[in-house]
Amino acid sequence: MDFKKASVDMTIHPQKTSVSAGITYEFEILQNTDSIYLDIKNVVHQEIVKKSFKAQFYQTEDKFIFKGKFTKGETHSLSLFVVTNPKTAMYFIDWNEKEGNKQIWTQGQGKYTSNWLPSLDDVNDKIAYDFTITFNKEYEVIANGKLIKKEVVNDSLVKWRYYMKQPMSSYLVGLAIGKYQKKTVKSTSGIPIEMYYYPEDEAKFEPTYRYTQRIFDFLEDEIGVAYPWQNYKQIPVKDFLYAGMENTGTTIFSDSFVVDSIGFVDKNYVNINAHELAHQWFGNLVTAKSGKHHWLQEGFATYYALLAEKELFGNDYFHWKLFVSAMQLKALNNGKGEALLNPSASSLTFYQKGAWALHVLRTKVGEKAFKKAVQRYLNMYKFGSAETNDFIRLVEKESGQNLSEFVQTWLVNPQLPDEFYSFEHVLTQNSKESENMYTYLGGIKSAPAQVSGFRKSIEKESTTRISEKIANIIEISQNELVKAQHPVADEVIINLVKNIPKDTSSQRIRAYKEAFKINHLKVRQAIAETLTQIPLELKTEYESLLQDASYVTKEAALYNLWVNFPLERKKYLDQTKNSYGFHDRSFRILWLTLAIVTKGYSGHDTPVYYTELSNYTLPQNHFEVRQNAFVFINELRAFTDQNLADLVNGAMHHNWRFAKFCRDMLDTLLANPDYKENFVRVQKILSVNEVKFLEKRMKS
């Protein structure tokens, strides 16, 4: 059977965490069969509204099955009405909280849209989904496809109608609802690029979406196949499961990547932005038939995202990132290694080894043959699915080369050749662009070799020798090398700083003095993070770190200055009291903790500061904020009953990483007899499900 079209008319009830949906499918019978089915879970109620065939209906735990006589060539329609109560794949954020960022969003990959909508989990059946979604008029409703109409239902409800022109796998169905504003630009080819943001984050719009239009134009040109969907939307959401997800034409990403200009330096959306956009071709337009060929999605998206960054940041950045990923793969291979065609391989293999395989292949067959093969691959299998051999066969045709050795080395063998793990190998993979690399490195021509084994070799260096190396690098920095923030030079300098021996010699002081002279943001960050015992001779220079345009630097500097110079804690706290840092509030939470424990500082403000710190554990906050707050409250041993209740709540969170963190901390506290009475009291403010969870945890 081939399901071709789905028309969905749905209403979402956030307080009930339920979905009511009427859905009509149009499908064709491809071969004679005695049954058809749809995947569906969490069904509360179902009705068969209308069907164009005679069949007996059966419902199992995860399927609707129709048994009858279906003949090849027949076309049919089926209309259903269902009410579902999804436990996963659709997430209701903050609807039971008095405050918070009320949202609804979906995650189909790995979770399945069938948790809330009758659909087909098999990635190989592509369906054009049209959605009509009824929801509160105060919210924006975003889904796959083109918004063709908004209809007022009554004083509180609006229908949003989205039209999807082309078919897609059901795991790529995307839906997001929340309080948003958006800005739209058009690509050079005329595709609308819609970028959503929270109203309160308008000042963060530019750094968050920096380079978006340029990335889009580059990828469309580099791939050589027109962007296949009607538009492209990007929506940040709270408490997302991953960094981002490439739903068809509708990328949903974690609002942790919503940053200001300072935050952009240390953490930004650029790579995720390019990666998810590349998936619109590799994964969405052409989908891997099975997990065995998953690299056709993740390897391609990783490689083309790296090519986009090469366009933005230069060839040297590109080769340095390849070298870094090579070192990651070397660490994996020192164990067993993993075949790229292993469906159970790690993300590192699918993403980084997959990207490397493409880079090696492009170098082997030549750019012209590679690009032509990619274009033929996308055009031949568009709106369908493919296997690895489908792609390799096209590359062989375009290049005239036999690729059996490449397939064996890169796709089949778990281990990679030893010569792969060298900077020289990275350079020779694209010699035309890299022939001047060593010349460019100037006085630190041996830098690549140093970097690969730096931590071991540097420990053997004397403080004097390290100081001399830093002095040499400063001399080099007078030309374009460090000024251009060359990635290899950066890494060499940073590792030199990080490995200055921890003694009190004058040579050590001199080494740091020389490092400060470099006045390079990442070098200064390395100083902030590694110089934890600050000599008086370096106090003035170290204090200047509090003024750096990096939250990572400022956070480390504040803590280390606070520890080293107790008589000046008030000065440091005053200088940084209005800084909140990243989305996770790590800087603010550290500041509150230090302010509370600094004798004579907070005074009558102590309860105010503690209330703010304590409130960061509430469920209305982003899980990263909550986790940071739990860490410091645990250090203070200052859990209130509400904090403990919030910890139980977090242990049941949909984000498994945060849930594990909370469960581990909860188990530690439950094992402490000092908290026994606290947990007895806490049960009075927990929900029924939370009480059951806690009681089970207490018995285990």
Secondary structure as GFF3:
##gff-version 3
##sequence-region A 1 700
A	DSSP	beta_strand	2	13	.	.	.	ID=ss1
A	DSSP	three_ten_helix	14	16	.	.	.	ID=ss2
A	DSSP	beta_strand	18	28	.	.	.	ID=ss3
A	DSSP	beta_strand	33	39	.	.	.	ID=ss4
A	DSSP	beta_strand	43	51	.	.	.	ID=ss5
A	DSSP	beta_strand	55	59	.	.	.	ID=ss6
A	DSSP	beta_strand	63	70	.	.	.	ID=ss7
A	DSSP	beta_strand	75	84	.	.	.	ID=ss8
A	DSSP	beta_strand	90	93	.	.	.	ID=ss9
A	DSSP	beta_strand	103	106	.	.	.	ID=ss10
A	DSSP	three_ten_helix	113	115	.	.	.	ID=ss11
A	DSSP	beta_strand	128	136	.	.	.	ID=ss12
A	DSSP	beta_strand	140	143	.	.	.	ID=ss13
A	DSSP	beta_strand	146	152	.	.	.	ID=ss14
A	DSSP	beta_strand	157	163	.	.	.	ID=ss15
A	DSSP	three_ten_helix	170	172	.	.	.	ID=ss16
A	DSSP	beta_strand	175	178	.	.	.	ID=ss17
A	DSSP	beta_strand	181	186	.	.	.	ID=ss18
A	DSSP	beta_strand	192	197	.	.	.	ID=ss19
A	DSSP	three_ten_helix	199	204	.	.	.	ID=ss20
A	DSSP	alpha_helix	205	208	.	.	.	ID=ss21
A	DSSP	alpha_helix	212	223	.	.	.	ID=ss22
A	DSSP	beta_strand	232	237	.	.	.	ID=ss23
A	DSSP	beta_strand	244	247	.	.	.	ID=ss24
A	DSSP	beta_strand	250	254	.	.	.	ID=ss25
A	DSSP	three_ten_helix	255	257	.	.	.	ID=ss26
A	DSSP	alpha_helix	261	266	.	.	.	ID=ss27
A	DSSP	alpha_helix	270	278	.	.	.	ID=ss28
A	DSSP	beta_strand	286	288	.	.	.	ID=ss29
A	DSSP	three_ten_helix	291	293	.	.	.	ID=ss30
A	DSSP	alpha_helix	295	313	.	.	.	ID=ss31
A	DSSP	alpha_helix	315	333	.	.	.	ID=ss32
A	DSSP	alpha_helix	347	348	.	.	.	ID=ss33
A	DSSP	pi_helix	349	353	.	.	.	ID=ss34
A	DSSP	alpha_helix	354	365	.	.	.	ID=ss35
A	DSSP	alpha_helix	367	380	.	.	.	ID=ss36
A	DSSP	beta_strand	384	386	.	.	.	ID=ss37
A	DSSP	alpha_helix	388	399	.	.	.	ID=ss38
A	DSSP	alpha_helix	404	406	.	.	.	ID=ss39
A	DSSP	pi_helix	407	412	.	.	.	ID=ss40
A	DSSP	three_ten_helix	418	420	.	.	.	ID=ss41
A	DSSP	alpha_helix	423	428	.	.	.	ID=ss42
A	DSSP	alpha_helix	431	434	.	.	.	ID=ss43
A	DSSP	alpha_helix	437	441	.	.	.	ID=ss44
A	DSSP	three_ten_helix	442	444	.	.	.	ID=ss45
A	DSSP	alpha_helix	447	452	.	.	.	ID=ss46
A	DSSP	alpha_helix	454	458	.	.	.	ID=ss47
A	DSSP	alpha_helix	463	476	.	.	.	ID=ss48
A	DSSP	alpha_helix	480	483	.	.	.	ID=ss49
A	DSSP	alpha_helix	487	498	.	.	.	ID=ss50
A	DSSP	alpha_helix	506	518	.	.	.	ID=ss51
A	DSSP	alpha_helix	521	530	.	.	.	ID=ss52
A	DSSP	three_ten_helix	536	538	.	.	.	ID=ss53
A	DSSP	alpha_helix	539	543	.	.	.	ID=ss54
A	DSSP	three_ten_helix	544	547	.	.	.	ID=ss55
A	DSSP	alpha_helix	551	564	.	.	.	ID=ss56
A	DSSP	three_ten_helix	566	568	.	.	.	ID=ss57
A	DSSP	alpha_helix	569	576	.	.	.	ID=ss58
A	DSSP	alpha_helix	586	597	.	.	.	ID=ss59
A	DSSP	three_ten_helix	603	605	.	.	.	ID=ss60
A	DSSP	alpha_helix	606	615	.	.	.	ID=ss61
A	DSSP	alpha_helix	623	636	.	.	.	ID=ss62
A	DSSP	alpha_helix	641	651	.	.	.	ID=ss63
A	DSSP	alpha_helix	656	670	.	.	.	ID=ss64
A	DSSP	three_ten_helix	673	675	.	.	.	ID=ss65
A	DSSP	alpha_helix	676	682	.	.	.	ID=ss66
A	DSSP	three_ten_helix	683	685	.	.	.	ID=ss67
A	DSSP	alpha_helix	688	699	.	.	.	ID=ss68
###
